């Protein structure tokens, strides 16, 4: 396994832990001093990061092609 592979797996794992934490205690969107924080938008960014990691991991994993020769 490559170092990048391990790095992507770590990022993915940490992001999934954050998702678990924020979904266990849902919060409403709110605004402070004109700045809005949306938990739904945050969740979408986190899920996007997980998907990105999944793509990188899949590209870095060993793969095989099944083929069958005929004569």
Secondary structure, 3 states (H helix, E strand, C coil): CCHHHHHHHHHHHHHHHHHHHHHHCCCCCEEECCEEECHHHHHHHHHHHHHHHHHHHHHHCCCCCCCCCCC
